[in-house]
Amino acid sequence: MNNKSLEHTGGVGQILIRWTPAIIMMLVIFLISAIPSSELPKLKILDLVVKKGGHMMGYGFLALSFLRLFPSVSNRSILLALFITIIYAATDEWHQTIVPGRNGTLWDVGVDALGAGISLWLVQRWSWLRHIVYSGIISRMIFVRDTDRK
């Protein structure tokens, strides 16, 4: 199967469909990062695992969302998706420095980059996962109205 999707043929609607998952992920990350530390749950011993795991998962999904912006999986598209994800992670850590009780750290940027890297590596390795990322299944679920379904 060719990795190119019909979504990558052009048009404003197609561009919006390709960008929507990345925009949603960036918005979710931004909103979670804007929560003051006093309002975050304290999970005691699980705190580190849950929060860092959340970082890795969130930025893994963000990297896959950025990868969808490119017409196919290649070393270049993977590196660009990783680069864009790391830049967003760094800006998010800066954002946390202005949120009460929060602080931004390079350690968290590294954890975010690790999550992104693992996700991108898996997509490169497993064709079935690459198919899910590029098939547009999620985008079609968001943009297809019930009256358009057959």
C-alpha positions as a Markdown table, in Angstrom:
| # | Residue | x | y | z |
|---|---|---|---|---|
| 1 | Met | 0.0 | 0.0 | 0.0 |
| 2 | Asn | 1.2 | 3.5 | -0.9 |
| 3 | Asn | 1.6 | 5.7 | 2.2 |
| 4 | Lys | 0.1 | 8.6 | 0.3 |
| 5 | Ser | -3.5 | 9.3 | 1.4 |
| 6 | Leu | -6.2 | 11.1 | -0.6 |
| 7 | Glu | -6.1 | 13.7 | 2.1 |
| 8 | His | -2.8 | 14.9 | 0.8 |
| 9 | Thr | -4.1 | 16.0 | -2.6 |
| 10 | Gly | -4.7 | 19.6 | -1.7 |
| 11 | Gly | -7.5 | 22.0 | -1.1 |
| 12 | Val | -8.4 | 24.1 | 2.0 |
| 13 | Gly | -10.7 | 21.4 | 3.4 |
| 14 | Gln | -8.0 | 18.8 | 3.1 |
| 15 | Ile | -5.4 | 21.0 | 4.7 |
| 16 | Leu | -7.8 | 21.7 | 7.6 |
| 17 | Ile | -8.4 | 17.9 | 8.0 |
| 18 | Arg | -4.6 | 17.3 | 8.1 |
| 19 | Trp | -4.0 | 20.0 | 10.7 |
| 20 | Thr | -7.0 | 19.3 | 13.0 |
| 21 | Pro | -5.4 | 16.5 | 15.1 |
| 22 | Ala | -2.2 | 18.5 | 15.7 |
| 23 | Ile | -4.2 | 21.6 | 16.7 |
| 24 | Ile | -6.4 | 19.6 | 19.0 |
| 25 | Met | -3.4 | 18.0 | 20.7 |
| 26 | Met | -1.6 | 21.3 | 21.1 |
| 27 | Leu | -4.7 | 22.8 | 22.6 |
| 28 | Val | -5.1 | 19.9 | 25.1 |
| 29 | Ile | -1.5 | 20.1 | 26.1 |
| 30 | Phe | -1.7 | 23.9 | 26.5 |
| 31 | Leu | -4.8 | 23.7 | 28.6 |
| 32 | Ile | -3.4 | 21.0 | 30.9 |
| 33 | Ser | -0.2 | 23.0 | 31.2 |
| 34 | Ala | -2.2 | 26.1 | 32.3 |
| 35 | Ile | -3.5 | 24.3 | 35.4 |
| 36 | Pro | -1.9 | 25.7 | 38.6 |
| 37 | Ser | 0.0 | 23.1 | 40.6 |
| 38 | Ser | -2.4 | 23.6 | 43.5 |
| 39 | Glu | -5.2 | 22.3 | 41.4 |
| 40 | Leu | -3.3 | 19.2 | 40.1 |
| 41 | Pro | -3.9 | 15.8 | 41.9 |
| 42 | Lys | -1.2 | 14.6 | 44.2 |
| 43 | Leu | -0.7 | 10.9 | 43.4 |
| 44 | Lys | 2.1 | 10.2 | 45.9 |
| 45 | Ile | 4.3 | 7.4 | 44.7 |
| 46 | Leu | 2.5 | 7.1 | 41.3 |
| 47 | Asp | 2.9 | 10.9 | 40.7 |
| 48 | Leu | 6.2 | 10.5 | 38.7 |
| 49 | Val | 5.0 | 7.5 | 36.6 |
| 50 | Val | 1.6 | 9.0 | 35.8 |
| 51 | Lys | 2.8 | 12.5 | 35.0 |
| 52 | Lys | 5.9 | 11.5 | 33.0 |
| 53 | Gly | 3.9 | 8.8 | 31.3 |
| 54 | Gly | 1.3 | 11.4 | 30.4 |
| 55 | His | 4.0 | 13.6 | 29.0 |
| 56 | Met | 5.3 | 10.8 | 26.8 |
| 57 | Met | 1.9 | 9.7 | 25.6 |
| 58 | Gly | 0.7 | 13.2 | 24.9 |
| 59 | Tyr | 3.8 | 14.2 | 22.9 |
| 60 | Gly | 3.8 | 10.8 | 21.2 |
| 61 | Phe | 0.3 | 11.6 | 19.8 |
| 62 | Leu | 1.4 | 15.1 | 19.0 |
| 63 | Ala | 4.3 | 13.8 | 17.0 |
| 64 | Leu | 2.1 | 11.4 | 15.1 |
| 65 | Ser | -0.3 | 14.3 | 14.4 |
| 66 | Phe | 2.6 | 16.3 | 13.0 |
| 67 | Leu | 3.7 | 13.4 | 10.9 |
| 68 | Arg | 0.3 | 13.3 | 9.2 |
| 69 | Leu | 1.1 | 16.7 | 7.7 |
| 70 | Phe | 3.5 | 15.1 | 5.4 |
| 71 | Pro | 2.5 | 12.9 | 2.4 |
| 72 | Ser | 4.5 | 9.9 | 3.4 |
| 73 | Val | 6.7 | 8.4 | 6.1 |
| 74 | Ser | 10.3 | 9.0 | 5.3 |
| 75 | Asn | 13.4 | 9.8 | 7.4 |
| 76 | Arg | 12.9 | 13.5 | 6.5 |
| 77 | Ser | 9.3 | 13.6 | 7.6 |
| 78 | Ile | 10.0 | 11.7 | 10.8 |
| 79 | Leu | 12.8 | 14.1 | 11.7 |
| 80 | Leu | 10.7 | 17.2 | 10.9 |
| 81 | Ala | 7.8 | 15.8 | 13.0 |
| 82 | Leu | 10.2 | 15.2 | 15.9 |
| 83 | Phe | 11.8 | 18.6 | 15.5 |
| 84 | Ile | 8.4 | 20.4 | 15.5 |
| 85 | Thr | 7.3 | 18.4 | 18.5 |
| 86 | Ile | 10.4 | 19.2 | 20.5 |
| 87 | Ile | 10.0 | 22.9 | 19.6 |
| 88 | Tyr | 6.4 | 22.8 | 20.9 |
| 89 | Ala | 7.5 | 20.9 | 24.0 |
| 90 | Ala | 10.1 | 23.7 | 24.7 |
| 91 | Thr | 7.5 | 26.4 | 24.3 |
| 92 | Asp | 5.1 | 24.5 | 26.6 |
| 93 | Glu | 7.8 | 24.3 | 29.3 |
| 94 | Trp | 8.3 | 28.0 | 29.0 |
| 95 | His | 4.6 | 28.5 | 29.2 |
| 96 | Gln | 4.6 | 26.6 | 32.5 |
| 97 | Thr | 7.1 | 29.0 | 34.0 |
| 98 | Ile | 4.3 | 31.7 | 34.1 |
| 99 | Val | 1.7 | 29.3 | 35.6 |
| 100 | Pro | 1.4 | 29.6 | 39.4 |
| 101 | Gly | 3.3 | 26.8 | 41.2 |
| 102 | Arg | 4.6 | 25.3 | 37.9 |
| 103 | Asn | 8.0 | 25.3 | 36.5 |
| 104 | Gly | 9.4 | 24.4 | 33.1 |
| 105 | Thr | 12.4 | 22.0 | 32.9 |
| 106 | Leu | 14.7 | 20.7 | 30.2 |
| 107 | Trp | 14.1 | 17.3 | 31.8 |
| 108 | Asp | 10.4 | 17.4 | 30.7 |
| 109 | Val | 11.4 | 18.5 | 27.2 |
| 110 | Gly | 13.6 | 15.4 | 27.1 |
| 111 | Val | 10.7 | 13.2 | 28.4 |
| 112 | Asp | 8.4 | 14.7 | 25.7 |
| 113 | Ala | 11.1 | 14.1 | 23.0 |
| 114 | Leu | 11.4 | 10.5 | 24.2 |
| 115 | Gly | 7.7 | 9.9 | 23.9 |
| 116 | Ala | 7.6 | 11.5 | 20.4 |
| 117 | Gly | 10.7 | 9.5 | 19.3 |
| 118 | Ile | 9.2 | 6.2 | 20.4 |
| 119 | Ser | 5.9 | 6.9 | 18.6 |
| 120 | Leu | 7.6 | 7.9 | 15.4 |
| 121 | Trp | 10.0 | 4.9 | 15.6 |
| 122 | Leu | 7.0 | 2.6 | 16.0 |
| 123 | Val | 5.2 | 4.1 | 13.0 |
| 124 | Gln | 8.3 | 3.7 | 10.9 |
| 125 | Arg | 8.7 | 0.1 | 12.0 |
| 126 | Trp | 5.1 | -1.1 | 11.9 |
| 127 | Ser | 3.2 | -0.7 | 8.6 |
| 128 | Trp | -0.2 | -1.3 | 10.3 |
| 129 | Leu | 0.3 | 1.6 | 12.6 |
| 130 | Arg | 1.5 | 3.8 | 9.7 |
| 131 | His | -1.8 | 2.9 | 7.9 |
| 132 | Ile | -3.8 | 4.0 | 10.9 |
| 133 | Val | -1.9 | 7.3 | 11.1 |
| 134 | Tyr | -2.3 | 8.1 | 7.4 |
| 135 | Ser | -5.8 | 6.6 | 6.8 |
| 136 | Gly | -7.5 | 9.6 | 8.2 |
| 137 | Ile | -9.9 | 7.4 | 10.2 |
| 138 | Ile | -10.0 | 9.9 | 13.1 |
| 139 | Ser | -10.4 | 12.9 | 10.8 |
| 140 | Arg | -13.3 | 11.3 | 9.0 |
| 141 | Met | -15.0 | 10.5 | 12.3 |
| 142 | Ile | -14.7 | 14.2 | 13.2 |
| 143 | Phe | -15.7 | 15.8 | 9.9 |
| 144 | Val | -18.2 | 13.4 | 8.3 |
| 145 | Arg | -21.8 | 14.3 | 9.3 |
| 146 | Asp | -24.3 | 11.5 | 9.9 |
| 147 | Thr | -26.2 | 12.5 | 6.7 |
| 148 | Asp | -22.9 | 11.9 | 4.7 |
| 149 | Arg | -22.5 | 8.3 | 6.0 |
| 150 | Lys | -23.7 | 5.5 | 3.7 |
